Amino acid sequence: MGCSSCGGGCSTGSTRGCGHSGSCNGGGCSRLNVYDWLADLPVASEEDRCHIVEVSFNNGSRKDFYKNDTVKDVFTGDMVAVEGVNGFDVGRVSLSGELVRLQLKKKGIKEDGVELKRILRMASEFDLAKWKETKAREKEVLIRSRTLARNLKLEMKVSEVEIQADARKATFFYIADGRVDFRELIKVYASEFKVKVEMKQIGARQEAGKIGGIGTSGRELCSSTWLTCFKSVSTNAARYQNLSINQTKLSGQCGRLKCCLNFELDTYLDALKNFPEDADTIEMAKGKAYLVKKDIFRNLMWYSTTESTKYYPLSIETVKELLEQNKKGIKPEALQTVEIKSERAKEIEPEFVDVVGQISLKSLEKSSRKQRPGGQSFSKGNGQRPSNQATGDGNRNQPNRNKRRKKGGDQRRFNNGNRNPQKD
């Protein structure tokens, strides 16, 4: 995140906010910002300079324009104190300079409008301390406000609370399917929180933009990063793009259809103008051919017949000719299909090579002969012991064994049967 206004870790005393003048891509301080590509444009005189700046509040979820008559130089990222409802509010400058005039023209706001509020001063340490204290209170107020609305049995959901920096006004954003009579709720909120209450109804898409999150593409939600105008999305947008009507795949985190279904809809509608209308069926000599799908990228129309389960690709020109023949009462015998060529390179299968017997495994075998003391060795593979080198037979040296037995017997007779003879 970029600045402390968006929950980041950089200090508020740094020059121009995070130091990137609104061009950083940290995800927080540049939320819903407009890149100021006219920042370095020289101004002919002081009178031609634009004295209106755009200030964002509550991490960029709300923006407004203010006149700059008191502060000489204001840059993107500066924390300023502006006029509020019976007090002041603290916001972050999100846009300044000549680009503000283009935004004013786009939204139909006059530069010399009397209704525009003013910037009071640069935010002081007292203003920032008061602002941080108020922001820390918003979560507690949100939980309490939901409880009070539930006690009054109102069919609504409070999604966000924004309190003015001087804690004199609070705006409650709520979601409801229908009309809600919250006159009694306003009285309860005013007595409970000691503020001036303002209620604003928002939709599910606006709520997703305020909360934020990660979409199926792995990136931040469009509604919380750059999308400001929320248009209605219908299932016809999916049908025109030949998408399967699967509610779980087409719905976003807000529970509504994804806004991105409208992004390429105009391109698909322009491409569909070349396809003939009323081409669902084609009369053939042996039956009817039914339209299965339209391949917009290849300008093909796929048909199936009652005689076979195959799909036949036809070009747009062929379909138009067949429809003209049907109008004249002519039923063609067969469909003139189009040969589909794959753009992928054909994989070359390697030739079969018999490599059996060309590799010897003898080099991989380990020596299985184990050396024994005395120069003798035996193999682990067979169960026979090696033959004696002196005798040449497969048994041990019998005379040596007899000598050991005889010597042992003499020793026992010398000890007179005592196991532990005493020394003289």
Residue, then its C-alpha position, 0 to 999 in steps of 0.5 A: m500500500g502507498c500512503s497512510s490514508c489507504g492503510g499503508g505504512c509510509s509516514t504522512g509527513s513525507t513530501r507529496g504523499c508517497g512521493h510518486s505523484g499519483s503514478c505508483n502502482g501499489g494498489g492502495c494510494s493509486r486506487l481509482n486515480v487518473y494518471d496525471w500525464l499533463a503534470d509537467l505542462p508549462v503554464a503561460s501565466e498564473e491566471d491560466r492555472c487551474h485552481i481546482v483540485e480533486v480530493s479523495f476520501n476513505n481510500g479513494s471510494r469518494k472523490d470531490f472537487y474543491k477550489n484552491d484559494t488559500v494554498k499556493d501549491v498543491f500536489t498529488g498526494d498532499m493531505v489537505a483540510v477542506e470544508g465539511v458539514n458544519g466543520f472540516d474534513v481531511g482528504r488526500v489530493s488525487l489530481s491537480g493541474e490541467l487534467v482537472r479541467l478535462q475531468l470537470k468537462k467530462k462530468g459537466i461541472k463548471e470551473d467557476g461554479v459557486e457550489l464548489k467548496r474550498i480547501l481550508r489549509m494544509a492538514s496540520e498535525f492536529d487535523l491528522a491526529k483527529w482524522k486518525e482517531t475518527k477513522a479508528r472509530e468507524k469499525e465500531v460504529l459499523i458493527r453497532s449500526r448493524t445491530l440497531a438496524r436489525n433490532l428495528k427489523l429493517e430489510m437492509k444491510v449497512s455495508e460501510v460507515e464514513i465519519q467526517a474528520d471532525a466527527r460531526k457527520a456520519t454517512f451510512f452506506y446501505i444495501a436494500d432490495g426495495r424501499v426502506d423507511f429508515r426515519e426511525l433509524i436516523k433518530v436512533y443513530a443520531s442519539e446513539f452516535k451524537v452525529k449528523v446522519e446521512m443515509k445513502q443507498i448503493g448497489a451490490r457492485q458498489e459494495a464490492g468496490k468499497i470492500g475490494g478483493i481478488g477476482t477470478s483473473g487473479r487481479e484486484l476487482c475492476s470496481s475497486t481499482w478503476l471502474t466508476c460507472f456501473k452499467s446493468v449486465s444481462t444474460n443477453a451479453a453472454r448469449y451474444q458472445n456464445l458463452s454458456i449460461n452458467q450462473t456460478k461462472l458468470s457471477g462475480q464476488c458481488g453475486r451479480l453478473k460480471c461487469c467484464l461481460n460488457f467490455e467486448l459486447d460491442t465488438y461481438l455485436d458489430a461482428l454479428k451484423n454480417f451473419p444472416e437473420d432467421a437462419d435457424t433452419i435450412e430446408m434440405a431435400k432429405g430433411k432440415a438442417y438446424l443451426v447449432k452455433k456461430d463461430i464469430f471469429r471464423n465467420l462460420m455457422w455450424y449445422s446438424t441434420t436429422e440423418s447424422t450426428k455430424y456438424y457441418p461448417l458453412s460459410i456466411e455466403t453459403v448460408k445466404e445462398l441456401l436461404e435464397q434458394n429456400k425462398k424460391g422453393i428450391k431444396p438443395e441436395a447436400l450442404q457445401t461445407v468448408e474445409i477447416k484448416s488448423e493454425r497449429a503446426k502439425e506435430i512430426e512423430p519420431e520414427f521408430v528405432d529398435v534400441v533393444g540389445q544395443i546397450s550392455l548392462k555389464s558396465l552397470e553391474k557392481s562387483s559381487r566378490k567380497q575379499r576375506p582375510g588371508g587372500q580368500s574370497f567368495s561369491k555372493g551368488n553361489g552357496q559354495r565356499p572357495s576351494n583351498q589353494a593347497t589341497g584343491d578340494g572344496n573342504r577345509n584342511q582336515p589335518n589342521r583341524n585334527k591338530r587343533r583337536k589334539k592340542g586341545g585334548d592335551q591341554r585338558r589332560f594337563n589341567n586334570g580337568n580343572r577349568n582354572p588351573q592355579k599357577d605355582 
